[in-house]
Amino acid sequence: MFPLLIYMLCVCVYCQHTEQQQQSHQMFVKPCKISHDSVYGGNLTDCSNLDITNLPLFDLPHNTSTLILDYNNIGCLRNRSFHTTKLRFLRHLSIQFSGVSAIEVDALFGLHSLDILNLEGNNLPICQKHGRSFPAGMFKHVPNLRHLFIGLNEEMQELVPECQIYPDHIDIFSTLPHLKNLSIDAINDTLYLGQEFSNLTRLTNLSVSCRNVRHIYNNSLHGLMSLQIRVLTFFNFRYEILIFELGIFQNLPHLMFLSVSACQVGNHNMLLALKPLANRNMTSLFLKQINVYSDYSVPSFALQDGIILHNLSLSLTSICVPHMFWVDSTLFAFEPNTIASETWRKCLRTLDLSKNMLENIYWLNYFPEFRKLKYLNEISLSSVSSPESSQYPNLVNYTLSWDKSEAGNGQITHFNNNLNSQTISSNQMQAASSTHVQTQSGVSSQIQTQTESSSKIQIQPEARSQTKTQIETNSKIKTQPPLINQIQAQTEYSIQIQTQSEFSSQKQTQPGASSQIQAPPESSSQIQTQTESRNESYNNTIIEIMSNWKNNSYHRTGYHDTHTLSNSSVTTLSLNQLIKSNLLLKGNITYYLPPSLKKGKIINMIITPVTIGNLTLVCKSCNNFEEFYWINNYFLTAKGVIYGVENLKVLDLTGSSFNIADHLLDTFYGVQVFLFSGVKPETIFKTLSIQRLIRNLTNLRYLDVSNNKLNSDTFPATTFTSTPNVTHVILSKNRFSNIPFDLTTTPKLQVLDLSENAILFLTQEEMENLNNHAALVDYFHLLLHDNGIACVCSKIDFLVWRFTTRVIVHYSTTKMCWSDDGQSVHVGELSDIPTYSRLCQGRIFLMISLVLASLMSAAFLLAYLFARFRTSIEAFLRAIFGKRIGPMKPEDYKIGVFIGYADDDYRFVRNKLRKYLEEVLKLNTFIHQRDLLQGPIDQQFIDAIRNSWRVVLVLSRTFLNHYDLADITMKYASHSVTTVNQGRVFVLVEESQVYAIPDYLHDVLDDTRIVVLQDLHSHLNYEQKQSIKQCLR
């Protein structure tokens, strides 16, 4: 008792401190969003993501029935936080992920009518070392509460051994007699729900987050025995389960929905744990990531666990469950006759085996079993490497609304990515937490589950290093996972297709359409499935195929094809030979589907080429088959025709590889949604005509051929001539530079998606056609996202049209286009079209003015340059035309000799070299210490060298090693040597520096132009003077 008083005191201090810090914050809170509450009839006030830190809120509307405070920064729920007349009729309160870490006992005072309370995702662990998050009696103010969600609060959970789960907190639920839906966290590492739950007599839906759980025993759910639990969910496991007893699900007689995810106890062990549920009626069973916990060091351990034997699965297959989901659990194979149990034949409606390891050819062997599931409506098969639904939006189920008014032919009036309210999908079951949905009758919580469940297994870390696993139950059951070769010797199927001597093809004509293809009579072939000797090979499946047809051809009638079949003989092939060989035979194969099947998904299941060749496929009992998804599968070669699929409405072939004939879909008259996006190889449309492929799809409404590198050559203008009812055309991520088809052939088109193509603008004819079409179809949408639209003045008509047309034009999310100079322009800047038009005309006159100004400036500049650099220009012209006008002479230059030297060598230049050049040879010289003017020194050096007849460089040690302008002087001197003045440069070099002459300077000197001096202190001797004189000639 004393620790509890200490804790309550701490809570009060914390809340008072929080109030002092946050008292002035509320006045800066953004207003909440207010709408009508369709469930309770009052106001729905959404105050989520507003950084609210202080309660109560005073600016709430009257008669608020739903208040959403998710994703805020509420640290403490103080007493009477919701005590206001505006919340007197509050029925739904949600405070998720708002950092709540403390609650005072009277925080919910005044919420007598509250029906739903959601406190998930906060910092409210059940057990703490000091005190508790939910004080005793806090729920006494909400006696009518039916839905309580306090799970996902275990992020800050501490392992408190003395906290015996909920017995120490039994008073939490003692004042909630009407509670029906509960979400909680498991405490510590042992799952145990005890007698504290026995008073919740109306509880039917329980969801448990098992973040810290590592031990699950037979009595873990002991407290639920007396309750009518119908929905049970275990999810959010984070650690390896060390102990898992198989009797956990016993004494749950009312259980209808079980969901277990991420509980890696092993498929075999989970099957054994389901034994207490055998021979029962349930609504759904969801198992995800329940495969054995193993690593790559013992691969056979996981392999054996993924092979499901008939005897091991008897408990599961004896449960009458309409919706079965067994996903992402490393399933490798099923023993024959496992799936098609007597119970599942009568009960199963949905079978989802997605994201397992059943890929490649061998899953086809299960089809005879699927056929026995008479009431199966949907089947989903995908490999573990299949993309998530977010990457393939086509995976989302379509809800198709049918218009029965047109002569009894169903037509799609809209597409909806939401599931039908009576459909259960795996996406609804996989949420990390519970999502609570309000319905017309009040509130029904839609628990989206990721659970992990149980069997009695002693799983020790050292056991993973063995290839055998001992499964030990309270009934002393011991089993050993089988080897894969044992399953191959169990049973085999013999599939026989019995031939008929002759088939006749009759034409049937649809109202308003051309002829259909009638499949061969039902008696033409029959599939017989039987169990054979266990000693025979599993691959000896026999298929008798009609081949060597004398006449199996098709001929065109209008826009449709009629196909004629004639006499045949019988050829025997194995199943693998049929699938894997390059089959050149012509014949007929009849296959059967479950008669109630409506939807089939085969995603990333084919990883080797499949060749059907010229064989004709006939689908029997396919009258209810409406949706088929063949996504991201490997190479399929099919040159024949498919019969029996006239009622198919959705055909999705996204991302798959094909080598098919363009008449393959001639019998798919009922298809209204056709997705052929991102198909492979990339060159498929060089040989496949899209116009011919969809010619017989006269009911087509939605066509998606995006991401196929299509252009106007591979997508002709007459593509939709035979499909006038199409409403949505998706051509995004292709290579179109214009609208590729004739809009008059699609009078009902509502959406045209040309996003991510190469469209810069639309022509006048295209804009007129779009305007005419928009006059016929209300709310016609044109999508031009990411096309690099050109905002250029030459296409001013297109810019005007975009803002004046009735067509609803969608731009990129950045709303940018590209101007004449390649700059991005915001579309909003072009909304004032007259201003932009004047801007375009002004640009023309501006360009003319700029050209004239440039010409005048160029003329003045040329005149100045000629006056300033007349000598240089003359030298340049002489360099160009030197051979015609002869070599340069001394009188052609202003300076006779340029002397390059270091400042420290000035005495030698002034007293010896200058006297000889000026007084004896009568040449004018340039000496920088005498002749430099104000301005840049290096530029004056360059000008002096350019205007000198000869350039003499005094290469002393000081010049080469210490003079700053030595490098630029030598380089420019070497560059000044031209064809009209080849002897322009010579050097006077100290004897010790002969080998220090730079290579680039040495390249323009010969030996006669290198005068060697013993040093710079001696006078020039006779030989040196003669050498200098010779260089100056």
DRENBAZA-574786 format. One record per residue (C-alpha): residue in three letters; y, x, z. Coordinates in steps of 0.25 Angstrom, whole numbers, plus 2048, in hexadecimal, padded with zeros to 3 digits. Example, Ala and Ser with C-alpha at 12.3 -4.5 7.8 and 13.67 -1.06 7.14 Angstrom:
2
Ala7EE83181FSer7FC83781D
# end
This chain:
1033
Met800800800Phe80A80B804Pro8088127F6Leu80B8057EFLeu8188037F7Ile81C8117F3Tyr81A80E7E5Met8228017E5Leu82E8097ECCys82D8137E1Val82D8087D6Cys83A8027DCVal84180F7DDTyr83D8127CECys8428057C9Gln84F8057D1His8528137CBThr84E80E7BDGlu8588027BFGln86380C7C3Gln8618147B7Gln8608097ADGln8697FE7B2Ser8748017A8His86A80379CGln8687F4799Met8757F1793Phe8727FB788Val8657F5784Lys8647EF776Pro8627E0775Cys8547DB775Lys84E7D4768Ile84D7C576BSer8447BB763His83C7AF765Asp82F7B076CSer8257A8764Val81B7A876ETyr8227A477BGly82E79D774Gly8397A477BAsn8407B1777Leu8397BE774Thr8427CA779Asp83E7D7773Cys8457E377BSer83B7EE777Asn8407FC773Leu84E7FA77AAsp84D805784Ile84E7FB78FThr84D80179DAsn8527F77A7Leu84D7E97AAPro8517DD7ABLeu8577DA79DPhe8637D079EAsp8657CE78FLeu8597C678DPro8597B8786His8557AC78EAsn8477A778DThr8417B4789Ser8327B2788Thr82E7C0783Leu8357CD787Ile8317DA781Leu8357E7788Asp82C7F1781Tyr83080077EAsn83B801788Asn83E80A794Ile83C8017A0Gly83780A7ABCys8367FF7B6Leu8347F07B7Arg83C7EC7C3Asn83B7E07CBArg8407D37C4Ser8427DB7B7Phe8407CE7B0His8457C47BAThr84F7BC7B1Thr8507AE7ACLys8507B379ELeu8417B87A0Arg83D7AC7A8Phe8337A779DLeu82F7B5798Arg8217B5793His81F7C278DLeu8247D0793Ser8217DD78CIle8257EA791Gln81C7F478APhe81F803789Ser82C803790Gly82980D79BVal8278047A6Ser82180C7B2Ala8248037BEIle8247F47C1Glu8297ED7CEVal8217E27D4Asp82B7D77D0Ala82F7DC7C2Leu8297D07BBPhe8307C67C4Gly8357BA7BDLeu82A7BA7B1His8227AF7B6Ser81F7AA7A8Leu81B7B87A3Asp80E7B779AIle80E7C6794Leu8117D379AAsn8107E0793Leu8127ED79AGlu80A7F6791Gly80E80478EAsn81680779AAsn8148117A6Leu80C8077AFPro7FF80D7B3Ile7F68047BCCys7F380F7C5Gln7FD81A7CALys7FC8247D5His80781E7DDGly80880F7DCArg8068057D0Ser80D8017C3Phe80A7F27C5Pro80E7EE7D4Ala8067E37DBGly80B7D57D8Met8147D97CCPhe80D7CE7C3Lys80F7C37CDHis81C7BF7C6Val8147BD7B9Pro8097B37BDAsn8077AD7AFLeu8057BB7A8Arg7FA7BA79EHis7FB7C7796Leu7FD7D579EPhe7FE7E2797Ile7FF7EE7A0Gly7F67F8798Leu7FA805791Asn80180A79DGlu7F78157A0Glu7FF820799Met8058247A7Gln7F88207ADGlu7F382A7B8Leu7E582B7BCVal7E48257CAPro7D68267CFGlu7D881D7DCCys7DE8127D3Gln7D28097D0Ile7D78037C3Tyr7DC7F57C7Pro7D67F27D4Asp7E27F87DBHis7EB7F07D3Ile7E47E37D3Asp7F17DC7D7Ile7F67DF7C9Phe7EF7D37C3Ser7ED7CA7CFThr7F97C17CBLeu7F57BF7BDPro7EB7B47BCHis7EF7B07AELeu7ED7BE7A8Lys7E57BE79BAsn7E97CA794Leu7EA7D879ASer7EC7E6795Ile7EA7F17A0Asp7E88007A1Ala7DB8067A6Ile7DD80F7B3Asn7D881D7B4Asp7CC8227ADThr7C28177B0Leu7C38097AATyr7C17FE7B5Leu7C67F07B5Gly7C27EA7C2Gln7C37DD7CAGlu7D27DD7CAPhe7D17D67BDSer7C87CB7C1Asn7D37C27C6Leu7D97C27B7Thr7D07B67B4Arg7D77B37A7Leu7D87C17A2Thr7D17C1794Asn7D87CD78DLeu7D77DB793Ser7DC7E878CVal7DA7F6793Ser7E180378FCys7D780E793Arg7DF81A792Asn7D982279DVal7CB81C79EArg7BF82579DHis7B581D7A4Ile7B080F7A1Tyr7A58097AAAsn79D7FC7AAAsn7A57F67B4Ser7B37FA7AELeu7B57EB7AAHis7AF7E67B7Gly7BC7DE7BALeu7BB7D67ADMet7AE7D07AFSer7B37C37B5Leu7BE7C27AAGln7BE7BB79DIle7C27C8795Arg7C27C5786Val7CA7D0781Leu7C87DE786Thr7CE7EB781Phe7CD7FA784Phe7D680377EAsn7DF81077FPhe7D4819783Arg7D9828783Tyr7CD83078AGlu7BE832787Ile7B682878ELeu7AC82F798Ile7A482379DPhe7A2817796Glu79880D79BLeu792803792Gly7937F679BIle7A27F579BPhe7A27E8792Gln7987E179BAsn79D7D47A2Leu7A87D0798Pro7A27C3793His7AF7BE78DLeu7B37CA785Met7B77C6777Phe7BF7D2772Leu7BC7E1776Ser7C47ED771Val7C17FB774Ser7C880776DAla7C981676FCys7BE816779Gln7B5821774Val7A881E77BGly7A081D76EAsn79C812764His78D81276AAsn792810778Met79C805775Leu7917FE76ELeu7887FF77AAla7947FA783Leu7957ED77ALys7877E977FPro78D7DF789Leu7947D877EAla7887D6775Asn7857C8770Arg7937C3773Asn79E7BD76BMet7AB7C576AThr7B87C4762Ser7BB7D375FLeu7B57E1762Phe7BE7ED760Leu7B97FB761Lys7C180775DGln7BF816760Ile7B3814768Asn7AB81F762Val7A582A76BTyr7AF835770Ser7AA841769Asp7B084E762Tyr7AC856756Ser7A385F75EVal79885475FPro79A84C752Ser78C845752Phe79083E75FAla79B836758Leu79283474CGln78782E754Asp79082575BGly79682074EIle78881B749Ile78680D74DLeu77780974FHis7727FB74EAsn76C7FA75CLeu778801762Ser7827F675DLeu77A7EA760Ser7837E676CLeu78F7E7763Thr7897E0757Ser7847D5760Ile7937D1764Cys7987C575CVal7A67CC759Pro7AE7C774DHis7B77D374DMet7B17E174EPhe7B97EE74ETrp7B37FB74FVal7BD80574AAsp7C081474BSer7B3817753Thr7AC82174ALeu7A1818745Phe79881F73AAla78D815737Phe78680873BGlu77780673BPro7737FC731Asn7737ED736Thr77D7F1741Ile7897EA73CAla7837DD737Ser77D7D8744Glu7797CA745Thr7857C774ETrp78F7CE746Arg78A7C7739Lys78F7BA740Cys79B7BF748Leu7A27CB742Arg7AF7C873AThr7B77D573BLeu7B07E373AAsp7B97EF73BLeu7B37FD73ASer7BF804737Lys7C2813739Asn7B481773BMet7AB821733Leu7A381872AGlu7AA81D71EAsn7A4821711Ile799819709Tyr78F816714Trp79780B71ALeu79380370EAsn785802714Tyr78B7F871EPhe78F7EE714Pro7827E6714Glu7847E5723Phe7927E0722Arg78E7D5718Lys7857CF723Leu7927CD72BLys7947BF726Tyr7A17BC72DLeu7A87C972CAsn7B67C8727Glu7BB7D6728Ile7B67E4728Ser7BD7F1729Leu7B77FF726Ser7BF80C726Ser7BD81A72AVal7C3822735Ser7CD82972BSer7D281B727Pro7E281A728Glu7E8811732Ser7ED80472ESer7FC80972FGln7F9813723Tyr7F280871BPro7FA7FB71DAsn7F07F4714Leu7E67F571FVal7ED7EA727Asn7E77DC724Tyr7EE7D371BThr7F17C5720Leu7F17BD713Ser7F87AF712Trp7F27A6707Asp7FA79C6FFLys7F07916FCSer7FA7896F4Glu7F778F6E6Ala7EA7896E1Gly7E278D6EDAsn7E479C6EAGly7E87A46F6Gln7F47AC6F4Ile7FB7B66FEThr8087B2703His80B7BE70CPhe8047CA711Asn8047CD720Asn7FF7DA727Asn7FC7D2733Leu7EE7CE736Asn7E97BF737Ser7EA7BA744Gln7DB7B7744Thr7D77C5740Ile7D47D1749Ser7D67DE743Ser7D47EC749Asn7E37EF748Gln7E57E4752Met7DB7EA75BGln7E07F975BAla7ED7F8763Ala7EF80276ESer7F47F7777Ser7F37E8778Thr7FD7E0770His8007D3775Val8027C876BGln8087BA76EThr8027AE768Gln80679F766Ser7FE79B772Gly8057A577BVal8017B477BSer7F47BA777Ser7F37C9779Gln7EE7D076DIle7E77DC773Gln7E67E7768Thr7DC7F076EGln7D77FE76EThr7CC7FE778Glu7C180777DSer7B5801783Ser7A8805789Ser79A80778CLys79380F796Ile79381D791Gln79382A799Ile79B83278FGln79D840794Pro7A484B78DGlu79885478CAla790849785Arg79884A779Ser791858776Gln784851774Thr77F849768Lys77983E771Thr78183577AGln77B82E786Ile780820788Glu77D81B796Thr77F80D79AAsn77D8067A7Ser7708007A1Lys76B80E79EIle76D80D78FLys76C81A788Thr76E81C779Gln77082876FPro778827763Pro770828756Leu77083374BIle77582F73EAsn768831737Gln762827740Ile76B81C73BGln76881F72CAla75981C72FGln75C80F735Thr75D805729Glu76180471BTyr7667F9712Ser7617F5704Ile76B7EF6FCGln7667E86EFIle76E7E26E4Gln7657D96DCThr7697D86CEGln76A7CC6C5Ser7667CD6B6Glu7747C76B1Phe7817C36B6Ser78C7BB6AFSer79A7BC6B2Gln7A37AF6B1Lys7B27AE6B1Gln7BA7A66BAThr7C97A46B8Gln7D37A36C3Pro7DE7996C2Gly7E97A06BCAla7E27AD6BBSer7D87B46B1Ser7C97B46B3Gln7C17B96BFIle7B57C16C0Gln7A97BA6C5Ala79F7C26CDPro7907C26C9Pro7887B66D0Glu7857B86DFSer7767B96DCSer7787C56D4Ser7767CF6DFGln7727CF6EEIle7737D96F9Gln7677DA702Thr7687E270FGln75B7E5717Thr7567EF721Glu74D7F971BSer744805720Arg74B80E72AAsn74581A723Glu74C819716Ser75981F713Tyr766818716Asn76C81B708Asn760815701Thr7688086FEIle7648026F1Ile76E7FB6E8Glu7697F46DBIle7747F46D2Met7757ED6C4Ser7787F76BAAsn7777FA6ABTrp77F7EE6A8Lys77F7EB699Asn78D7E469AAsn7957E66A7Ser7A47E56A1Tyr7B17DE6A3His7BB7D9699Arg7C97D469BThr7CD7C569BGly7DC7C469CTyr7DF7CC6A9His7D27CB6AFAsp7C47D16ACThr7B77CA6ACHis7AA7D26AEThr79D7D06A8Leu78F7D46AESer7827D46A7Asn7737D86A9Ser7707E46B1Ser7647ED6B6Val7627F36C4Thr7658016C9Thr7628066D7Leu76C80F6DESer76E8136EDLeu77A80E6F4Asn78081D6F4Gln77D81F6E6Leu7848126E2Ile7918166EBLys7928256E8Ser78D8276DAAsn7968266CDLeu78F8186C9Leu7908156BBLeu7878096BBLys78C7FB6B8Gly7877EF6C1Asn7897E66CCIle7897E86DBThr78A7DC6E5Tyr78F7DE6F3Tyr7907D46FELeu79B7D3709Pro79B7CA716Pro79E7BC711Ser7AA7BB71BLeu7B07C8718Lys7BF7C7715Lys7C47D5718Gly7BE7E3716Lys7C47F1718Ile7BE7FE714Ile7C8809717Asn7C5818714Met7B6815714Ile7B381C707Ile7B482B707Thr7AB82E6FBPro7AC8286EDVal7A681A6EAThr7A18176DCIle79E8096D8Gly7A080C6C9Asn79E8006C0Leu7967F86C9Thr79B7EA6CBLeu79D7E56DAVal79A7D76DECys79E7D26ECLys7967C76F1Ser79B7BE6FDCys7A97C36FCAsn7B07B66FBAsn7B87B8708Phe7BB7C7705Glu7CA7C7705Glu7CF7D5709Phe7C97E3705Tyr7CF7F070ATrp7CA7FD703Ile7D3807708Asn7D3816707Asn7C5818702Tyr7C08226F8Phe7BD8226EALeu7B78156E4Thr7B28146D6Ala7B18066D1Lys7B18026C2Gly7AA7F46C4Val7AF7E66C8Ile7AE7E06D6Tyr7AA7D16D7Gly7AB7C76E3Val7B87CC6E8Glu7C17C06E2Asn7C57BC6F0Leu7CA7C96F5Lys7D97C96F8Val7DD7D66FELeu7D87E36F7Asp7DD7F06FDLeu7D97FD6F6Thr7E38066FDGly7E18156FCSer7D38156F6Ser7CE81D6EAPhe7C98166DEAsn7C48186D0Ile7C38096CCAla7C48016BFAsp7D07F96BDHis7C87EC6BCLeu7C27EE6CALeu7CA7E36D0Asp7C97D96C5Thr7C17CF6CEPhe7CB7D06DATyr7D27C36D7Gly7D67BF6E5Val7DD7CD6E9Gln7EB7CA6EEVal7ED7D76F5Phe7E97E46EELeu7ED7F16F4Phe7EA7FD6EBSer7F38086F2Gly7F18176F2Val7E48166EALys7DD8236E5Pro7DD82B6DDGlu7EB82C6D9Thr7E882B6CAIle7E181E6CCPhe7EB8166C4Lys7EB81F6B8Thr7DE8196B5Leu7DE80C6BDSer7E88016B8Ile7EE7F96C4Gln7F17EE6BAArg7E37EC6B6Leu7DE7EE6C4Ile7E67E26CAArg7E57DA6BDAsn7DB7CF6C3Leu7E27CF6D1Thr7E97C26CDAsn7EB7BE6DCLeu7F27CB6E0Arg7FD7CA6E9Tyr7FF7D86EFLeu7FD7E56E8Asp7FE7F36EEVal7FC7FF6E5Ser8058086EDAsn8048176EEAsn7FC8196E0Lys8068216D8Leu8088166CFAsn8138166C4Ser81780D6B9Asp80C8126B0Thr80180F6B9Phe8078016BEPro80A7FA6B1Ala8157EF6B0Thr80A7E46AEThr8027E76BAPhe8047D96C1Thr8027D16B4Ser7F67CB6BAThr7FA7CA6C8Pro8067C26C8Asn8057BD6D7Val8077CB6DDThr8127CB6E8His8117D96EEVal8117E66E5Ile8107F36EDLeu8137FF6E4Ser8198096EELys8168186EEAsn8148196DFArg81C81F6D4Phe8238136CESer8318156C9Asn8338076C6Ile82D7F96C8Pro8207FB6C0Phe81C7EC6BDAsp8227E06B7Leu8277D76C2Thr8267CB6B9Thr8167CC6BBThr8187CB6CAPro8207BE6CCLys81C7BD6DBLeu81F7CB6DFGln8257CC6EDVal8247DB6F0Leu8257E76E7Asp8237F46EFLeu8288006E7Ser82A8096F3Glu8288186F2Asn8298196E3Ala8328206D9Ile83C8146D7Leu84A8196D5Phe85080C6D0Leu84D8006C8Thr8517FD6BAGln8597F16B6Glu84D7EA6B0Glu8457EC6BDMet8517E76C6Glu8517DA6BDAsn8437D86BELeu8437D96CDAsn84F7CF6CEAsn8477C56C5His83B7C76CEAla8437C56DBAla8497B86D5Leu83B7B36D5Val8357B96E2Asp83D7B76EFTyr83E7C36F8Phe8387CD6EEHis8377DB6F4Leu8387E86EDLeu8357F56F5Leu83B8026F0His83980B6FDAsp83981A6FBAsn83C81A6ECGly8488236EBIle8518186E5Ala85D81E6DDCys86B8196E2Val87181F6D5Cys87D8196CESer8758196C1Lys86C80E6C7Ile8788066CDAsp8717F96C8Phe8657FC6D0Leu86D7FE6DDVal8757F16DBTrp8687EA6D8Arg8617EE6E5Phe86C7E76EDThr86E7DB6E4Thr8607D76E0Arg8577CC6E7Val84C7D66E8Ile84A7DB6F6Val84A7EA6F4His8457F36FFTyr849801700Ser84480D708Thr84680C717Thr851817716Lys85880E70BMet85C81B703Cys85D81D6F4Trp8618296ECSer86F82B6E6Asp8728336D9Asp8748406E1Gly86683F6E8Gln86D83A6F5Ser86782F6FDVal86F8226FEHis86D817708Val86B80A701Gly87580370AGlu88080C704Leu87D8056F6Ser87F7F76FBAsp88D7F66F6Ile8897F66E7Pro8987F56E1Thr89C8016EATyr8908096E5Ser8938056D7Arg8A180A6D8Leu89B8176DECys8928196D2Gln89E8176C8Gly8A78206D1Arg89C82B6D0Ile89E82B6C1Phe8AD82E6C1Leu8AB8376CCMet8A18406C4Ile8AB8406B8Ser8B68446C1Leu8AE84F6C7Val8AA8546BALeu8B88566B5Ala8BC85C6C2Ser8B18666C1Leu8B486A6B2Met8C386C6B6Ser8BE8746C2Ala8B587C6BAAla8C08806B0Phe8C98856BBLeu8BE88D6C1Leu8BA8936B4Ala8C98976B1Tyr8CA89D6BFLeu8BD8A56BEPhe8C08AB6B0Ala8CE8B06B6Arg8C78B56C2Phe8BB8BB6BDArg8BF8BF6AFThr8B98CD6AFSer8AC8C86B5Ile8AB8BD6ABGlu8AD8C76A0Ala8A28D06A6Phe8998C46A7Leu89B8C1698Arg8998CF694Ala88C8CF69CIle8888C3694Phe88C8C8687Gly88C8D7689Lys8838DB67EArg88D8D5674Ile89A8DA67AGly8958E867FPro8958EF68CMet8A18EE696Lys8AB8F9697Pro8B38FF6A3Glu8C08F869EAsp8B98EA69FTyr8B98EB6AFLys8C48EB6B9Ile8BE8F66C1Gly8B89036BCVal8AF9076C8Phe8AB8FF6D4Ile8A79096E0Gly89E9036EATyr89D90C6F7Ala89C90B706Asp8A990B70EAsp8A4918715Asp8A491F707Tyr8B291C704Arg8B792B704Phe8AD92E6F9Val8B19236F0Arg8C09256F2Asn8C19346F2Lys8B69386E8Leu8B192C6E0Arg8BE9256DELys8C59316D9Tyr8BB9346CFLeu8BB9266C9Glu8C99236CAGlu8D09316C8Val8C69376BFLeu8BF92C6B7Lys8CC9236B8Leu8C49166BCAsn8C990C6C5Thr8BF9096D1Phe8BD8FF6DCIle8BC9046EAHis8BA8F96F4Gln8C29006FFArg8CE9016F6Asp8CD8F56ECLeu8C78E96F5Leu8D08DD6F6Gln8D08D2701Gly8C48C96FFPro8B58CA700Ile8B08D86FEAsp8A38D56F7Gln8A98CC6EDGln8B48D76EAPhe8A88E16E8Ile8A18D86DEAsp8AE8D66D6Ala8B18E56D6Ile8A38E86D1Arg8A48DD6C6Asn8B18E36C1Ser8AD8F26C1Trp8A88FA6B5Arg89F9036BEVal89A9016CCVal89790E6D4Leu89090D6E2Val8919186ECLeu8849176F3Ser88591F700Arg87C91D70CThr888915712Phe88990C706Leu87A909706Asn877907714His88490371BTyr88E8FD711Asp88E8ED712Leu8928EB704Ala8888F56FEAsp87D8EB6FAIle8868E16F3Thr88E8EC6ECMet8818F26E7Lys87B8E56E3Tyr8878E06DBAla8898ED6D5Ser87A8ED6D0His87C8DF6CBSer8898E26C3Val8818EB6B9Thr8818E36ACThr87D8E669EVal88B8E8699Asn88D8F26A5Gln8808F86A8Gly8859056AEArg88E8FE6B8Val8899046C5Phe8869126CAVal8859186D8Leu8899246DFVal87E9266EAGlu87C9306F5Glu8709396F3Ser86A9346FFGln86B9256FBVal8659266ECTyr85991F6F1Ala8609146F8Ile86690E6ECPro8628FF6ECAsp8588FB6E1Tyr8618F06DBLeu86C8FB6D9His8629056D4Asp85E8FC6C9Val86B8FC6C2Leu86D90B6C3Asp8679166BBAsp8679256C0Thr8749296B9Arg87B91E6C1Ile8779246CEVal88092F6D2Val87A9376DELeu88493D6E8Gln8809476F3Asp88A9406FDLeu8979396FCHis89F945703Ser89E94E6F7His8A794D6EALeu8A19486DDAsn89B9546D5Tyr89C9556C6Glu88E94F6C3Gln8919436CCLys89E9406C5Gln8989416B8Ser88D9376BCIle89892E6C1Lys8A092F6B4Gln89392C6ACCys89091F6B4Leu89F91B6B1Arg89D91B6A2
# end
